[in-house]
């Protein structure tokens, strides 16, 4: 995947490879700040929208799931799966917008990571979300 340009300059994709579904649904990117916080982003395209011209709810939830893992990346330290995901739709925007997500790890246990965050466009919150990631061990 090429380095992002324009509004996505300074963001990066997953190191060491791609995620085929996220590459198809996004692409999505993240940026780590000096304070350790993470911002995720993508540029909303017409294919991210529903028939009404607004970002599709499934598209926003897919981006939120991506953000769970980006936000938890430093503490995850290996593979994981989403075991719980909750979201609340707050507002809607269409294609051409720059969409971002931020959040925090709420709790980190031996096997589970609890994360919450928000997706926004400028000052407008589009979706709030929370999820639980389970650490897994790769088999065979």
Buried (B, 14 or more C-beta within 10 A) or exposed (E): EEEBEEEBEEBEBBEEEEBEEBBEBBBBBBBBEEEEEBBBBBBBEEEBBEEEEBBBEEBBBBBBBBBBBBBBBEEBEEEBEBEEBEBEBEEBBBBEBBBBBBBEBEEBEEEBBBBBBBBBBEEEBBBBBBBBBBBEEEEE
